[in-house]
Structure formats: structure tokens, C-alpha cells
Amino acid sequence: MNKSHSYTLKQLGWTEEQTKSFSKYSGQYVPGRVACRQKTVWDVFIEGGSVTTGISGAMRKLGRFPAVGDFIVLLHQPEAGSSTIVDILPRKSVFTRGTSAREGTDQIIAANIDTVFIVTAAGHDLNARRIERYLAIAHTSGAKPVIVINKSDLANDPAMLTEEIIPVTHGIPVIPVSAVSGVGITRLEPFLSPGITIALIGSSGVGKSTLINRLMGNPVQETSHIRNYDGKGRHTTTVRQLFVLAGGSLMIDNPGLREVGIGTASAGIAETFSDILELAPGCRFSDCRHEQEPDCAVQEAVKNGTLSSSRLENYHRLIRELTFEQDKAEIGLVRSERKRWKGIAKLAKEINKGRGV
């Protein structure tokens, strides 16, 4: 986090909604926005400056950990050299991904985002199936996705880069750029309005940090050279971090996602595969799974070439994964409730013991 810069709350994306949410606090409580998390401490932008701080014991006990992009309430006591995050203001959007945890809980990647730049790159990473997975979790977040194809200068025919993924985008902007040379960067400007927050996601080595540096106008993120055998750079970003661009928009850089769990993104899958859902009412059976059932309109679309078999296969794959994750989440919820009530019962027993009951 670059502490040499200072910003107003409005420059940090603060709106009237946050003003209303914060109105119950006064005195030594000040608002801020999380710029970076470093294990057990958080870098926070506040009006005219920044602090590095921890969270209150109550928040830690409740498992309420701020994410990058969160607007928070800070108990700020500069005269005592003390600051503590005591609350998280309501989130307007949250970007999550599934985890391998047995409880099936989703991991929060970023909060209060308006736009998601799904960054891929010319070469091995440019893959429609991976884009579909990213789109599913992007749609679930409530933010608007934009697909950015980086390293377009490495392609033999840059104009052909969009051909493979256009069929899965359904009107979502697809923008080829070169973060190194600057080609195509101006096409991102309509999405970079002041106060708007963009999260960058994508595989390791697709050039997210280089893109940040290009948009910032100076090197703020470490980058690495491209490997010859697969066209990728080494993974260099290790923490999520929020930057304020020169034009006033805010951008959250994320470490490369080696695994993109679908989590519980049912709404995102529905929006990503809207073409399949639009075909479904034409099936003979209302509960058709679009596999081996007779008179399946979706399978018929595959046969006549209006729907690719690989797209349908990926839809089935993500639906199976979603079902598994939802079942896991329900089991985790039951386990969590059982643990909570066990704690309440233990506390009641201790109180009664103290009373001599």
C-alpha cells in the first residue's frame, strides 16, 4: 500500500448509502476503506491518510473479517497511537469463490465492486470453458463483467482472439489489449469512471499486475518475464490490494486464481448459460436434465449445431459441482448451528453454576 497518497472518502467510492450506515457512529469512530490485508492486519484508507490496524476481539470471535474493498468503522485514537476496526458497513456487492473447506463456505475475494475485469491472455489461457466458470461467479457477485484479453500483441492474428469466446459472452464486452505496448487500453476507459470499483480476476501470469501498472501510469506492482514454453508470466501478486487510478476509478488486484470453485453461484450459472435455459421450455419433460431424455430441445440444438457440445458439457459439469457445493454448504450450516448452540449451552451452564443453580 502506497501511504504517500491521501484521498477523500468520495474518491474512495463513498456514497450516501455508506453515510446512512455510518450515521450511528460519532466521536472517535471514523470511516475507512480496506486497501489490503496482510494476514492479521489490514491497511485502511481513511479521509486524508491511511493506517495499518487489526480488528476488535468481538469481530474476531464472530469470524467477521474485512475484505479488500470493504467500508469499515475504525475506532481511531491517534493521540494514543491506536486504531481498531470495530465494524463492517453493509456491502452492496461481494465477489466470492468456492473453497475446498468441508463446510462449503465461499471465500470473499473483494467487496463493494461495480465491475469485474476477467483477464485472460492470448495463447494457452484463452479458453471458453474457463471464461464460463469466471462468468458464473462474476454474475453472482452483482457486478458487471468485462472480458479483457491481454497480450494481444503475441497473437498471429489479434482480430481472431475474440472468435472462440464470443459465443459464450452474450453481449458482455470483450476487449483485446496489450498492457505492455498499450494497444487497446483506451477501450477500457468507458469502464473507468471516478468512484467506480473494478476487481481484476484471472489465472496466474495473464498480466494483471502489468495492466495495473499501465493504468496507474507508473510501476506499483511487481511483474515478471513471460515463459517461452507456455506464454505465461510467473505469479507475482501475493495479496489483494486496492489502488486509486489517476482518473479516479478504483481497482482491486487479486492473486492469480489457480482453482476457481463455483461455490454456491446458482444465479450466476443461470445467467451465464441463459441460452440453454431459454431452450429448456421446449423439452418434453419439465424436469429434463438435457442428457438422455427423449425430445430434449437442448440436445436437439447440439445436433443441429446451434449449441456446442462442449458448452453443454461444461454446463453439466458446473451444475454437478454446484449441487455438491450446495449440499456441502447445508451440512456446514447444520454443523455451524450445532456448534453455536453447544457454545450457548456451555455458557448457560457456567452462568447457572455461578448462581449456584
FENLINWO-V699678 format. One record per pair of residues at least 24 apart in sequence whose ideal C-beta (glycine too) atoms are under 10 Angstrom apart, sorted by the first residue. I is the first residue (numbers start at 0). J is the second residue. Records with the same first field share a line. If there is no record, write none. Layout:
I = J + J
//
This chain:
0 = 34 + 35 + 37 + 41 + 42 + 43 + 44 + 49 + 51 + 219 + 238 + 240 + 241 + 242
1 = 34 + 42 + 49 + 215 + 217 + 219 + 240 + 242 + 243
2 = 34 + 42 + 44 + 48 + 49 + 50 + 51
3 = 49
4 = 44 + 48 + 49 + 242 + 243
5 = 44 + 45 + 46 + 47 + 48 + 49
6 = 32 + 34 + 44 + 45 + 46 + 47 + 48 + 49 + 243 + 247 + 249
7 = 44 + 46 + 47
8 = 32 + 44 + 45 + 46 + 47 + 70
9 = 46 + 193 + 194 + 247
10 = 44 + 46 + 193 + 194 + 243 + 247 + 249
11 = 44 + 45 + 46 + 68 + 70 + 111 + 194 + 196 + 241 + 243 + 249
12 = 44 + 68 + 70 + 91 + 111 + 112 + 113 + 193 + 194 + 195 + 196 + 241 + 243 + 247 + 248 + 249
13 = 46 + 70 + 88 + 111 + 194
14 = 70 + 91 + 111 + 194
16 = 70 + 88 + 89 + 91 + 111
17 = 70 + 88 + 89 + 91 + 111
18 = 88
19 = 88 + 89
20 = 70 + 72 + 86 + 87 + 88 + 89
21 = 70 + 71 + 72 + 86 + 88
23 = 72 + 86
24 = 72 + 73 + 74 + 85 + 86 + 88
26 = 74 + 75
27 = 73 + 74 + 75 + 76 + 77 + 78 + 79 + 81 + 82
28 = 72 + 73 + 74 + 75 + 85 + 86
29 = 71 + 72 + 73 + 74 + 75 + 77 + 82
30 = 70 + 71 + 72 + 73 + 75 + 86 + 88
31 = 65 + 69 + 70 + 71 + 72 + 73 + 75 + 82 + 84 + 88
32 = 65 + 67 + 68 + 69 + 70 + 71 + 88 + 110 + 111 + 196 + 241 + 243 + 249
33 = 64 + 65 + 66 + 67 + 68 + 69 + 70 + 71 + 84 + 87 + 109 + 110 + 111 + 239 + 240 + 241 + 251
34 = 67 + 68 + 239 + 240 + 241 + 242 + 243 + 249 + 251
35 = 67 + 238 + 239 + 240 + 241 + 242 + 251 + 252
36 = 64 + 65 + 66 + 67 + 69 + 238 + 239 + 240
37 = 237 + 238 + 240
38 = 238
39 = 64
40 = 84
41 = 65 + 66 + 67 + 69 + 71 + 73 + 82 + 84
42 = 67 + 238 + 240 + 241
43 = 69 + 70 + 71 + 73 + 75 + 82 + 84
44 = 241 + 243 + 249
45 = 71 + 73 + 75 + 82
48 = 77
50 = 75 + 77 + 81 + 82 + 83 + 84
51 = 82
52 = 81 + 82 + 83 + 84
53 = 82 + 83 + 84
54 = 83 + 84 + 85 + 86 + 87
55 = 83 + 84 + 85 + 86
56 = 83
57 = 85 + 86
58 = 83 + 84 + 85 + 86 + 87
62 = 104 + 335
63 = 87
64 = 107
65 = 107 + 110
66 = 90 + 93 + 94 + 95 + 106 + 107 + 108 + 109 + 110 + 111 + 239 + 251
67 = 94 + 107 + 108 + 109 + 110 + 111 + 112 + 198 + 238 + 239 + 240 + 241 + 251 + 252 + 253
68 = 92 + 93 + 94 + 107 + 108 + 109 + 110 + 111 + 112 + 196 + 198 + 239 + 241 + 249 + 251
69 = 93 + 107 + 109 + 110 + 111 + 241
70 = 110 + 111
71 = 110
90 = 141
91 = 141 + 142 + 196
92 = 139 + 140 + 141 + 142 + 143 + 196 + 198
93 = 139 + 140 + 141 + 142
94 = 136 + 137 + 139 + 140 + 141 + 142 + 198 + 200 + 251 + 253
95 = 136 + 139 + 140 + 260 + 262 + 263 + 264
96 = 132 + 133 + 136 + 139 + 140 + 200 + 253 + 256 + 258 + 259 + 260 + 261 + 262 + 264
97 = 136 + 258 + 259 + 260 + 261 + 262 + 263 + 264 + 320 + 321 + 323 + 324 + 327 + 328
98 = 258 + 260 + 262 + 324 + 327
99 = 258 + 260 + 327
100 = 260 + 327 + 328 + 331
101 = 327 + 330 + 331 + 334
102 = 327 + 328 + 329 + 330 + 331 + 332 + 333 + 334 + 335
103 = 260 + 262 + 263 + 323 + 324 + 325 + 326 + 327 + 328 + 329 + 330 + 331 + 332
104 = 262 + 263 + 324 + 327 + 328 + 331 + 332 + 335
105 = 136 + 139 + 260 + 261 + 262 + 263 + 264 + 324 + 328
106 = 260 + 262
107 = 239
108 = 136 + 140 + 198 + 200 + 239 + 251 + 253 + 254 + 256
109 = 140 + 142 + 196 + 197 + 198 + 199 + 200 + 239 + 241 + 251 + 252 + 253
110 = 140 + 196 + 198 + 251
111 = 142 + 196 + 198 + 241 + 249 + 251
112 = 137 + 140 + 141 + 142 + 143 + 195 + 196 + 197 + 198 + 249 + 250 + 251
113 = 141 + 142 + 143 + 190 + 192 + 194 + 195 + 196 + 197 + 198 + 248 + 249
114 = 142 + 143 + 144 + 145 + 172 + 190 + 191 + 192 + 195 + 196 + 197 + 198 + 199 + 248 + 250
115 = 140 + 141 + 142 + 143 + 144 + 145 + 146 + 197 + 198 + 199 + 200 + 251
116 = 142 + 144 + 145 + 146 + 147 + 149 + 172 + 174 + 187 + 190 + 197 + 198 + 199 + 200 + 201 + 207 + 210 + 250 + 251
117 = 144 + 145 + 146 + 147 + 148 + 164 + 168 + 171 + 173 + 198 + 199 + 200 + 201 + 205
118 = 145 + 146 + 147 + 148 + 149 + 150 + 176 + 178 + 199 + 200 + 201 + 202 + 205 + 206 + 207 + 209 + 210 + 252 + 253 + 255
119 = 146 + 147 + 148 + 149 + 150 + 160 + 164 + 173 + 201 + 202 + 205 + 206
120 = 147 + 148 + 149 + 150 + 151 + 153 + 154 + 160 + 178 + 201 + 202 + 204 + 205 + 206 + 207 + 225 + 230 + 231 + 232
121 = 148 + 149 + 150 + 151 + 152 + 153 + 154 + 155 + 157 + 159 + 160 + 175 + 177 + 205 + 230
122 = 149 + 150 + 153 + 154 + 160 + 204 + 205 + 225 + 229 + 230 + 231
123 = 202 + 204 + 228 + 229 + 230 + 231
124 = 148 + 149 + 150 + 201 + 202 + 203 + 204 + 205 + 206 + 229 + 230 + 231
125 = 149 + 150 + 154 + 160 + 161 + 163 + 164 + 205 + 230
126 = 163 + 164 + 202
127 = 163 + 164 + 165 + 166 + 167 + 168 + 307 + 309 + 310 + 313
128 = 164 + 167 + 309 + 310 + 312 + 313 + 316 + 317
129 = 164 + 201 + 202 + 256 + 259 + 313
130 = 163 + 164 + 167 + 168 + 171 + 173 + 201 + 271 + 313
131 = 164 + 167 + 168 + 268 + 271 + 272 + 309 + 310 + 313 + 314 + 316 + 317
132 = 256 + 259 + 260 + 261 + 264 + 267 + 268 + 271 + 313 + 316 + 317 + 320
133 = 200 + 201 + 202 + 256 + 259 + 267 + 271
134 = 164 + 167 + 168 + 169 + 171 + 264 + 267 + 268 + 270 + 271 + 272
135 = 259 + 261 + 262 + 264 + 265 + 266 + 267 + 268 + 269 + 270 + 271 + 272 + 313 + 314 + 317 + 320 + 321
136 = 200 + 256 + 259 + 260 + 261 + 262 + 263 + 264 + 267 + 268 + 271
137 = 171 + 198 + 200 + 264 + 267 + 270 + 271
138 = 171 + 264 + 266 + 267 + 268 + 269 + 270 + 271 + 273
139 = 261 + 262 + 263 + 264 + 265 + 266 + 267 + 268 + 269 + 270 + 271
140 = 198 + 200 + 264 + 266 + 267
141 = 266 + 267
142 = 196 + 197 + 198
143 = 171 + 172 + 190 + 195 + 197
144 = 168 + 171 + 172 + 200 + 267 + 270 + 271
145 = 171 + 172 + 173 + 174 + 187 + 189 + 190 + 197
146 = 171 + 172 + 173 + 174 + 175 + 201
147 = 172 + 173 + 174 + 175 + 176 + 178 + 183 + 184 + 186 + 187 + 190 + 199 + 201 + 205 + 206 + 207 + 210
148 = 173 + 174 + 175 + 176 + 177 + 183 + 205
149 = 174 + 175 + 176 + 177 + 178 + 179 + 183 + 201 + 205 + 206 + 207 + 209 + 210 + 213
150 = 175 + 176 + 177 + 178 + 179 + 180 + 204 + 205 + 206 + 209 + 225 + 230 + 231 + 232
151 = 175 + 176 + 177 + 178 + 180 + 182 + 183
152 = 176 + 177 + 178 + 179 + 180 + 181 + 182 + 183
153 = 177 + 179 + 225 + 230
157 = 182 + 183
166 = 274 + 306 + 307 + 310
167 = 271 + 272 + 274 + 307 + 309 + 310 + 313
168 = 271
169 = 270 + 271 + 272 + 273 + 274
171 = 271
176 = 206 + 210 + 213
177 = 206 + 209 + 210 + 213
178 = 205 + 206 + 207 + 208 + 209 + 210 + 211 + 212 + 213 + 214 + 222
179 = 206 + 209 + 210 + 212 + 213 + 222 + 225
180 = 213
181 = 213
184 = 210 + 213 + 214
187 = 213 + 214 + 248
188 = 214 + 246 + 248
190 = 248
191 = 244 + 245 + 246 + 247 + 248 + 249 + 250
192 = 246 + 247 + 248
193 = 243 + 244 + 246 + 247 + 248 + 249
194 = 243 + 247 + 248 + 249
195 = 244 + 246 + 247 + 248 + 249 + 250
196 = 241 + 243 + 248 + 249 + 250 + 251
197 = 242 + 244 + 248 + 249 + 250 + 251 + 252
198 = 239 + 241 + 249 + 250 + 251 + 252 + 253
199 = 236 + 239 + 242 + 250 + 251 + 252 + 253
200 = 251 + 252 + 253 + 254 + 255 + 256 + 259
201 = 253 + 255 + 256 + 259
202 = 231 + 234 + 255 + 256 + 257 + 259
203 = 231 + 232 + 233 + 234 + 235 + 236 + 254 + 255 + 256 + 257
204 = 229 + 230 + 231 + 232 + 233 + 234 + 235 + 255
205 = 230 + 231 + 232 + 234 + 255
206 = 231 + 232
207 = 232 + 234 + 235 + 236 + 250 + 252 + 253 + 254 + 255
208 = 232 + 234 + 235 + 236 + 240 + 252 + 254 + 255
209 = 235
210 = 250 + 252
211 = 236 + 240 + 242 + 244 + 250 + 251 + 252
212 = 242 + 252
214 = 242 + 244 + 245 + 246 + 248 + 250
215 = 242 + 243 + 244 + 245 + 250
216 = 244 + 245 + 246
217 = 245
219 = 252
220 = 252
231 = 255
260 = 320 + 324
261 = 316 + 317 + 318 + 319 + 320 + 321 + 323 + 324 + 325
262 = 320 + 321 + 324 + 325 + 328
263 = 321 + 324 + 325 + 327 + 328 + 329
264 = 317 + 320 + 321 + 324 + 325
265 = 318 + 321 + 322 + 324 + 325
267 = 317 + 321
268 = 314 + 317 + 318 + 320 + 321
271 = 313 + 314 + 317
272 = 306 + 310 + 311 + 313 + 314 + 317 + 318
274 = 300 + 305 + 306 + 310 + 314
275 = 300 + 306 + 310 + 311 + 314 + 315 + 318
276 = 314
278 = 305 + 306 + 311
288 = 315 + 318
289 = 314 + 315 + 318
290 = 315
//
